Amino acid sequence: MAIIDVTLLEGRSLEVKKRVIARLTQVLVEELDAKPTQVRVVLREIRPGCYGVAGEAVWPEPPVGSS
């Protein structure tokens, strides 16, 4: 079995997530000679501000009410 774990920011549509899962599955089927039933794709969504770079929280857009 193969497992792909993808972390991304919240906000993508269900259709985009379905396409990502399908395409990543297809890549592993082709490259690993695996069956689709042997592939797991996990999408982990995080809220803006719930991660950081170089010790600073990253906000794609400043939160409402911040200055």
Contacts in CASP RR format, 6 or more apart in sequence:
PFRMAT RR
TARGET T0000
AUTHOR 0000-0000-0000
METHOD contacts of the structure
MODEL  1
MAIIDVTLLEGRSLEVKKRVIARLTQVLVEELDAKPTQVRVVLREIRPGC
YGVAGEAVWPEPPVGSS
1 38 0 8 1.000
1 39 0 8 1.000
1 40 0 8 1.000
2 28 0 8 1.000
2 32 0 8 1.000
2 34 0 8 1.000
2 38 0 8 1.000
2 39 0 8 1.000
2 40 0 8 1.000
3 39 0 8 1.000
3 40 0 8 1.000
3 41 0 8 1.000
3 42 0 8 1.000
4 24 0 8 1.000
4 28 0 8 1.000
4 39 0 8 1.000
4 40 0 8 1.000
4 41 0 8 1.000
4 42 0 8 1.000
5 42 0 8 1.000
5 44 0 8 1.000
6 20 0 8 1.000
6 24 0 8 1.000
6 41 0 8 1.000
6 42 0 8 1.000
6 43 0 8 1.000
6 44 0 8 1.000
7 44 0 8 1.000
7 45 0 8 1.000
7 46 0 8 1.000
8 43 0 8 1.000
8 44 0 8 1.000
8 45 0 8 1.000
8 46 0 8 1.000
9 45 0 8 1.000
9 46 0 8 1.000
9 47 0 8 1.000
9 48 0 8 1.000
9 60 0 8 1.000
10 45 0 8 1.000
10 46 0 8 1.000
10 47 0 8 1.000
10 48 0 8 1.000
11 45 0 8 1.000
12 45 0 8 1.000
17 43 0 8 1.000
20 41 0 8 1.000
20 43 0 8 1.000
21 41 0 8 1.000
21 43 0 8 1.000
24 39 0 8 1.000
24 41 0 8 1.000
25 36 0 8 1.000
25 39 0 8 1.000
25 41 0 8 1.000
28 34 0 8 1.000
28 39 0 8 1.000
29 35 0 8 1.000
29 36 0 8 1.000
29 39 0 8 1.000
48 58 0 8 1.000
48 59 0 8 1.000
48 60 0 8 1.000
48 61 0 8 1.000
48 63 0 8 1.000
49 57 0 8 1.000
49 58 0 8 1.000
49 59 0 8 1.000
49 63 0 8 1.000
51 57 0 8 1.000
51 58 0 8 1.000
52 58 0 8 1.000
END
